[in-house]
Amino acid sequence: MDDYTYKIDNQNPEEKKRFVRDLFDSIVPTYDLLNHLLSLGTDILWRKNIFHHIKPVQNKKAIDLCCGTGDLSLLLHKKGAQTVSLDFSMNMLERGLEKKAIKGFPVSADASCLPFQDNSFSSATIAFGIRNIPDIDNFIKETFRVLETNGELAILELVRPENSIVRFLYSFYLGRLLPFIGGIISGRKTAYAYLSKTIETFVDPEALKIMLEKHGFSKVSIFPQTFGVASIIVSQKENR
């Protein structure tokens, strides 16, 4: 597969999902290092900022979707949540367990087909994962289903800045530097070319807000981070 642009495919996403799973399985050894290096450490701050915008999670059930190696799962655990860490990459989950970031319950599953009963969680989070989900409508509907009434979904994702100067510089970084540096360190230039392209082509926060509302979420708020290169989007499940 050589088409790295983000495309919504709610009907036949299996091929893209196999590609994404294999890609993430392949970059586990350098995944954390490159996340912190390529974001200059701001990814750590952005994850912490999520907790400024959601309800307290202490003694609540939370699910960290597309958890990767568990950095956000660990924060949920430290905040006192009963945390489920879900990812479809076994290699990512194993790495999260090795580094003791995943403290709760690791689950290998597809985030668009969750193996949980309705109304199971008070909070759901997903950091840097939603743009790797082709069947995004299915993902939103499933997340809505497993959240209890008044439960919250918090999304952290890299986006395209609105400021034209920042956008130009960021585009250069994504198109040239990120694939080059990521490729050298990881030996997987293709993986970082893909990750760069998904940032450039994923739906913008306002469009994502509309999608969330279409599937029942309300009180959708967008909180730009660091010159608008990332956004935290928080929404709530209310009674229909």
Buried (B, 14 or more C-beta within 10 A) or exposed (E): EEEBEBEBBEEEBEEBBEBBBEBBEBBBBBBBEBBBBBBEEBBBEBBEBBBEBBBEBEEBBBBBBBBBBBBBBBBBBEBEBBBBBBBBBEBBBBBBBEEEBBBBEBBBBBBBEBEBEEEBBBBBBBBBBBBBBBBBBBBBBBBBBBBBEEBBBBBBBBBBBEEEEBBEBBBEBBBEEBBEBBBEBBEBBBBBBBBBBBBBEBBEBEEBBEBBBEBBBEEBEBBBBBBBBBBBBBBBBEEE
